[in-house]
Amino acid sequence: MENKKQFIADSFLFTGISSCQLAELAEISHVKTYGRGEAVFFEGEEADGFYMVIEGKVKIFKLSMEGREQILHIFGRGEPFGEVAVFQGRPFPANAAVLGKGKLLFFPGPEFIRLVHANPSIALNMLAMFSMRLRRFATQIEHLSLKEVPGRLASHLLYLSREQHNREQVTLDIPKGQLASLLGTSPETLSRIFAKMSEEGIIRLQGKVITLLDRERLEAF
């Protein structure tokens, strides 16, 4: 219980709430463990609660009729997902699956909503998170609709640079096949762009580690 309480306290979603509220959240939540690539929920399933990542990463994605995957979000430690469907009272609008193995904290919808009614500060934190998600999603739509694939990749590398606080080098946190899906392209096209950027001296690729040799040209993309 104490481990769950501390984990919840460290999350952005529940910043600043009281120790009593944290204890209530820890009491209603359940730890769930998932195997490599295992589904968390499917599009159209009833949203009976939402999740927060303890270990690993989770992808939220849509599938076309032909089976083509488009990743919408990738969430890591401390990030919640699936909460919008719970508040709307509608089914999950997309699929969720772990990348590799994962451990998640599950919050049952009815119990959580009762806590929100009793503790408005939780709702304020959730509004802040929803606003942040909306900005992120708007940026993703802009990249997919207005930029060619090299521009999308360049934007992603610069984003990782800011997130990892390293101007010279970034580490890919997901496999390249998943990155291709996130950027709305095929693995083959992504490999060609990586190769072209390497040949032109813009980046140096060593496995998951990418050295940003020419930030100006990346920003120009």
Sequence and secondary structure as in RCSB ss.txt:
>XXXX:A:sequence
MENKKQFIADSFLFTGISSCQLAELAEISHVKTYGRGEAVFFEGEEADGFYMVIEGKVKIFKLSMEGREQILHIF
GRGEPFGEVAVFQGRPFPANAAVLGKGKLLFFPGPEFIRLVHANPSIALNMLAMFSMRLRRFATQIEHLSLKEVP
GRLASHLLYLSREQHNREQVTLDIPKGQLASLLGTSPETLSRIFAKMSEEGIIRLQGKVITLLDRERLEAF
>XXXX:A:secstr
 HHHHHHHHHSSTTTT  HHHHHHHHHH EEEEE TT EEE TTS   EEEEEEEEEEEEEEE TT  EEEEEEE
 TT EESHHHHHHTS  SSEEEEEEEEEEEEEEHHHHHHHHHH HHHHHHHHHHHHHHHHHHHHHHHHHHHS HH
HHHHHHHHHHHHHTT SSEEE SS HHHHHHHTTS HHHHHHHHHHHHHTTSEEEETTEEEES HHHHHH 
